[in-house]
Amino acid sequence: MAYAPAGSTTQTPALTHFATVYYERKPLDRLMAKFRFAAICDPHPLPQGSGKTVQFYRFALPGFNTTPAAEGVIGAPVGQSSSTFQATVEQYSDFESGSALMFETDINDSKDQMIDDLSYRASGTVDTIIRTEVDSNTSAQVNPRGVNFSADDSKANVSLLEGINVEPFEGDRYRGILHPYLVYDLITDNTAGGFIDAMKYMAGTQVLNGEVGEVGRVRWLTSTNVKTSGSSPNVLYYAYLFGKHGMGIVDLQGLGPDHITDPKNERFRINFVQGGPNPADPVGEIAGYASYRFVFTAKTLDTTNLRFKIILADASLV
């Protein structure tokens, strides 16, 4: 038995009231980098009211004396010497604002979105300032032992640092930061004494945020916020291997930044100021402002004997 077609459908032009789209209130997640560089730095707070510049100093080591002392003769005293260097803090700030009508009609929470945006921007800014200071030491750059990153790169560069008496961090381990593409090459390197997954030792060890494993006494953290050079298909990814006291960060006390590692689960300290009528905005057109401001710098703590290595390696995955 034949039936007549439906008199009305969702495609009937005359039904202009018909809702065709439902707007999801919650935005989809975004692909966010992880930030690791603060984990390899020494903090050096700068008190407020003390200027913008902190001066560091280091005594020179005395040489060894292999000359026998003459009997009955008072020798010359051993002299001391020192060197100084400085770091100057800078301020960093940004803000977002929204109109009253946008706040009143937006299906999403405009305030939360502004805070999320600026939290990620500020967190990445801090991490990149530290990384840029590390990258400025081009004499720290070395080639990998092979084409791709390997366990041998961990072992060899630890030996190079130990050869100039650079000390490891706590637990007699050095620290490194790798792009995930290089982590793959490290994991698939099957040479003896290779990669040990953090899951295998985390029960008895305080695992660092973002730590993926250990190779050759280096605890490797992973982040996509590393420097690259060249262009596809000839891209080199920078791998960073640090000893203790190689890098410092200076915060102006009370005004330093938050050091966020996982921006999906942590928020930078963002200020939100409710708008409204005021002398600069008499009718209250701007409903709110989200902002951050911090005073901070990163500094290489030993330029005579760099306490880190930067390995420029190819990645087999790309």
C-alpha positions in Angstrom: 0.0 0.0 0.0 1.4 3.4 -1.0 1.6 6.2 1.4 1.6 10.0 0.7 4.9 11.8 1.5 5.1 13.7 4.8 3.5 17.1 4.5 6.3 18.8 6.4 10.0 18.0 6.9 13.1 19.7 8.3 13.7 20.9 4.8 10.4 22.6 4.3 11.2 26.2 3.3 8.0 27.6 4.9 8.9 26.4 8.3 11.2 29.3 9.1 11.0 28.9 12.8 12.5 25.4 12.8 15.8 25.2 14.8 18.5 23.8 12.6 21.6 24.1 14.8 22.3 23.3 18.5 25.3 25.2 19.9 27.4 23.2 22.3 28.1 25.4 25.3 31.4 23.9 26.2 34.3 24.5 23.7 36.4 21.5 22.5 39.8 21.0 23.9 42.9 22.5 22.4 46.4 21.1 21.7 48.6 22.7 24.3 52.3 22.4 24.8 53.9 21.4 28.1 56.5 23.7 29.7 59.6 22.2 31.3 62.4 24.7 31.4 61.8 26.1 34.9 62.7 22.6 36.2 66.3 23.0 35.3 66.8 26.5 36.8 68.0 27.9 40.1 65.6 30.5 41.6 67.2 33.8 42.6 64.6 36.2 44.1 65.2 39.9 43.8 63.7 42.0 46.7 61.5 44.8 45.8 63.0 48.3 46.4 66.5 47.0 45.4 66.6 48.1 41.7 66.1 46.0 38.6 69.6 44.4 38.5 71.0 41.6 40.6 74.8 41.2 40.6 76.3 37.7 40.9 79.9 36.8 41.7 82.1 33.8 41.6 85.5 33.2 43.1 88.2 31.8 40.9 89.7 28.4 41.9 93.3 28.5 43.1 95.8 26.5 41.1 97.7 23.6 42.5 101.1 24.1 44.1 103.6 21.3 43.3 106.7 23.3 44.4 108.3 22.2 47.7 108.4 24.9 50.3 111.9 26.2 51.1 113.1 25.5 54.6 113.0 28.6 56.9 111.5 30.8 54.3 108.0 32.4 54.5 106.5 32.1 51.1 104.1 34.5 49.4 100.4 34.3 50.3 98.0 32.8 47.8 96.0 35.5 46.2 92.2 35.5 45.6 90.2 36.7 42.6 86.6 36.8 41.6 84.4 37.7 38.7 81.0 39.4 38.5 78.0 39.4 36.1 74.6 40.9 36.2 71.0 40.0 35.3 68.3 42.7 34.8 64.6 41.9 35.3 62.0 43.0 32.7 58.2 43.3 33.0 55.9 41.3 30.7 52.1 42.0 30.5 49.1 41.4 28.3 45.3 41.8 28.5 42.0 40.9 26.9 38.8 42.8 27.2 35.2 42.3 26.1 32.2 44.5 25.4 29.2 44.5 27.6 27.0 43.2 24.9 29.3 40.3 24.2 29.3 39.3 27.9 25.5 39.7 28.0 24.8 37.5 24.9 27.7 35.0 24.5 26.6 31.4 24.9 30.0 30.7 26.4 31.5 32.1 29.6 33.6 35.0 28.1 35.4 35.6 31.4 36.7 32.0 31.7 37.8 31.9 28.0 39.8 35.1 28.4 41.5 33.7 31.5 42.3 30.4 29.8 43.8 32.2 26.8 46.0 34.5 28.8 47.0 31.7 31.2 48.4 29.7 28.3 50.0 32.7 26.7 51.7 33.8 29.9 52.9 30.2 30.8 54.4 29.8 27.3 56.0 33.2 27.5 57.9 32.3 30.7 59.1 28.9 29.3 60.2 30.5 26.0 62.1 33.3 27.8 64.1 30.6 29.7 64.6 28.5 26.5 65.7 31.5 24.5 68.4 32.3 27.1 69.6 28.7 26.9 69.6 28.8 23.1 71.7 32.1 23.1 74.7 30.0 24.2 75.6 28.7 20.7 78.9 27.3 22.0 76.9 24.7 23.9 75.7 23.1 20.6 77.0 19.7 19.7 76.2 17.2 16.9 74.6 13.9 17.8 76.7 10.8 17.9 74.7 9.5 14.9 72.1 11.0 12.6 69.2 10.4 15.1 69.2 11.0 18.8 70.4 8.0 20.8 71.3 6.6 24.2 74.9 7.3 23.3 74.1 11.1 23.2 73.0 11.0 26.8 76.1 9.1 27.9 78.6 11.0 25.9 77.3 14.5 26.9 77.2 13.5 30.6 80.8 12.5 30.3 81.6 15.9 28.6 80.0 17.7 31.5 81.7 15.5 34.1 85.0 16.2 32.4 84.7 19.9 33.5 83.4 18.9 37.0 79.7 19.9 36.3 77.7 18.3 39.1 74.4 16.5 38.6 71.1 17.4 40.3 69.7 15.5 43.3 70.0 11.8 43.1 73.2 11.9 41.1 71.2 12.4 37.9 71.4 15.1 35.2 68.2 16.5 33.5 67.2 16.8 29.9 64.4 18.2 27.7 63.4 16.4 24.5 60.9 16.8 21.8 58.5 13.7 21.6 60.0 12.9 18.1 63.4 12.5 19.7 61.9 10.5 22.6 60.8 7.9 20.0 64.4 7.5 18.8 65.6 7.2 22.4 63.1 4.5 23.3 63.7 2.5 20.1 67.5 2.5 20.6 68.2 -1.0 21.7 71.8 -0.7 22.6 72.9 -1.9 26.0 72.3 0.5 28.9 69.5 2.2 26.9 66.2 3.7 27.9 64.6 3.0 31.3 60.9 3.9 31.4 59.9 6.2 34.3 57.1 3.7 35.1 59.7 1.1 36.1 61.4 3.2 38.8 58.7 5.7 39.9 57.7 3.7 42.9 60.9 4.5 44.8 61.8 7.8 43.1 60.2 11.3 43.0 59.4 11.5 39.3 59.6 14.9 37.8 56.6 16.5 36.1 56.8 15.3 32.5 59.6 12.8 33.0 59.4 10.0 30.5 62.5 8.0 31.5 66.2 7.8 32.1 69.2 7.1 29.9 72.8 7.2 30.9 72.1 9.1 34.2 69.9 11.7 32.5 66.3 12.1 33.5 64.5 13.1 30.3 61.5 15.4 30.3 59.4 15.9 27.1 58.1 19.1 25.6 57.2 20.4 22.1 58.4 23.9 23.1 62.0 23.3 21.9 63.9 25.2 19.3 64.2 23.8 15.8 66.3 24.7 12.8 66.1 24.1 9.1 62.9 23.3 7.2 61.0 20.2 6.2 62.3 17.6 5.5 65.6 18.7 7.0 64.5 19.8 10.5 66.8 19.5 13.5 65.3 19.3 16.9 67.2 20.8 19.9 67.7 18.4 22.8 68.9 20.0 26.1 71.0 18.3 28.7 71.7 20.2 32.0 73.9 19.9 35.0 73.3 21.7 38.3 73.6 25.5 38.6 73.8 26.1 34.9 70.7 28.3 34.5 69.1 30.8 36.9 65.7 32.6 37.0 65.3 36.0 38.8 61.8 37.0 40.0 61.1 40.3 41.5 59.7 39.2 44.8 55.9 39.2 44.9 55.7 40.0 41.1 57.4 36.9 39.6 55.5 34.6 37.2 53.9 31.2 38.0 55.9 28.4 36.5 53.2 26.3 34.9 54.1 22.9 33.4 50.7 21.5 32.3 48.4 24.4 31.2 45.5 22.1 30.8 45.4 21.3 34.5 47.1 24.4 35.9 46.3 28.1 35.6 48.6 31.1 35.5 47.7 33.8 38.0 45.4 36.0 35.9 43.7 39.2 37.1 40.1 39.9 36.1 38.6 43.3 36.6 34.9 43.9 36.2 34.2 46.8 33.9 31.3 49.2 34.1 30.8 53.0 33.9 33.9 54.9 34.8 35.6 58.2 33.7 37.4 56.4 30.8 34.2 54.4 29.8 31.2 56.6 30.8 28.5 54.3 29.5 30.2 51.0 30.5 30.8 49.6 27.0 33.6 47.4 28.2 32.3 44.8 30.7 35.6 43.2 31.9 39.4 42.9 31.5 41.6 39.9 32.0 45.3 40.6 32.4 48.7 39.4 33.6 51.9 41.2 34.6 55.1 39.8 35.9 58.7 40.9 36.4 61.3 38.3 35.6 64.4 37.3 33.7 66.5 34.1 32.9 70.3 34.1 33.1 73.1 31.7 32.2 75.0 31.3 35.5 78.4 30.2 34.1 79.4 31.4 30.7 83.1 30.4 31.1 82.2 26.7 31.6 78.7 26.1 30.3 77.0 23.6 32.4 74.7 22.2 29.7 74.8 20.8 26.2 72.4 21.4 23.2 72.3 18.4 20.8 71.0 19.2 17.3 69.5 16.0 16.2 67.4 14.7 13.3 64.2 12.8 14.0 63.5 9.5 12.3 59.7 9.9 12.5 59.5 13.0 10.3 
